[in-house]
Amino acid sequence: ICYGPLRSLGAYWAKLPFGKDLDKAKELFERAIAGCPEYLENLQFYVVYYADIVKDEELADRYVQKILDAPIGDYPLYNSWVKLWARSRVGG
């Protein structure tokens, strides 16, 4: 759904046990977000599989806030779940 292959490949490149390519993962997540910013799982994957791994708390916090501020939009099931994840991440 909504640039899922890019999102999945980004996670793949970020989590390889050997030969990670975080630059490639970042590029894929950014392309998924640019192509479908209203699908909040794209933003969540960027946080979990990039920002957290490179320990960029500012980037992670910024994207978690984007998730919290975004409307449910056209993907109510998926976006609701991601919003719950974001709320739990900030302690709410």
C-alpha positions as CSV (number, residue, x, y, z in Angstrom):
1,I,0.0,0.0,0.0
2,C,1.2,3.5,-0.9
3,Y,4.9,2.9,-1.7
4,G,5.1,-0.2,0.3
5,P,7.9,-1.7,-1.7
6,L,10.2,1.3,-1.1
7,R,9.3,1.2,2.6
8,S,10.0,-2.6,2.8
9,L,13.3,-2.3,1.0
10,G,14.3,0.6,3.3
11,A,13.7,-1.7,6.3
12,Y,15.7,-4.5,4.6
13,W,18.7,-2.3,4.0
14,A,18.6,-0.9,7.5
15,K,18.4,-4.2,9.3
16,L,20.7,-6.5,7.4
17,P,22.9,-8.2,9.9
18,F,25.9,-7.8,7.6
19,G,26.3,-5.1,5.0
20,K,23.8,-2.5,6.2
21,D,23.3,0.4,3.9
22,L,21.7,3.2,5.9
23,D,22.2,5.8,3.1
24,K,20.2,3.6,0.8
25,A,17.5,3.0,3.5
26,K,17.2,6.7,4.1
27,E,16.8,7.4,0.4
28,L,14.1,4.8,0.0
29,F,12.2,6.0,3.1
30,E,12.4,9.6,1.8
31,R,11.1,8.5,-1.6
32,A,8.2,6.7,0.1
33,I,7.3,9.7,2.2
34,A,7.5,12.0,-0.8
35,G,5.3,9.8,-2.8
36,C,2.7,9.1,-0.2
37,P,3.1,11.3,2.9
38,E,-0.5,10.7,4.0
39,Y,0.3,7.0,4.6
40,L,1.7,7.3,8.1
41,E,3.5,4.0,8.2
42,N,6.0,5.5,5.8
43,L,6.9,8.0,8.5
44,Q,6.9,5.4,11.2
45,F,9.4,3.2,9.3
46,Y,11.7,6.2,8.8
47,V,11.7,6.7,12.6
48,V,12.1,3.0,13.5
49,Y,14.5,1.8,10.7
50,Y,16.5,4.9,10.2
51,A,16.4,7.7,12.9
52,D,16.5,5.3,15.8
53,I,19.3,3.3,14.3
54,V,21.5,6.3,13.6
55,K,20.4,7.7,17.0
56,D,19.1,11.0,15.6
57,E,16.6,11.8,18.3
58,E,15.7,15.2,16.8
59,L,14.7,13.6,13.5
60,A,12.8,10.9,15.3
61,D,10.9,13.3,17.5
62,R,10.1,15.5,14.4
63,Y,8.6,12.6,12.5
64,V,6.7,11.3,15.5
65,Q,5.1,14.7,15.9
66,K,4.2,14.7,12.2
67,I,2.4,11.5,12.8
68,L,0.5,12.8,15.7
69,D,-0.4,16.0,13.9
70,A,-1.5,14.3,10.7
71,P,-5.2,13.6,9.9
72,I,-6.4,9.9,9.7
73,G,-7.0,10.5,6.0
74,D,-7.7,7.8,3.5
75,Y,-6.0,5.0,5.4
76,P,-8.0,4.9,8.7
77,L,-7.0,1.4,9.9
78,Y,-3.3,1.7,9.2
79,N,-3.0,5.4,10.2
80,S,-4.9,4.8,13.5
81,W,-2.5,2.1,14.4
82,V,0.5,4.2,13.6
83,K,-0.9,7.1,15.7
84,L,-1.4,4.8,18.6
85,W,2.3,3.7,18.2
86,A,3.4,7.4,18.2
87,R,1.3,8.2,21.3
88,S,2.9,5.3,23.2
89,R,6.3,6.4,22.1
90,V,5.9,9.8,23.6
91,G,4.4,8.4,26.8
92,G,0.7,9.1,26.2
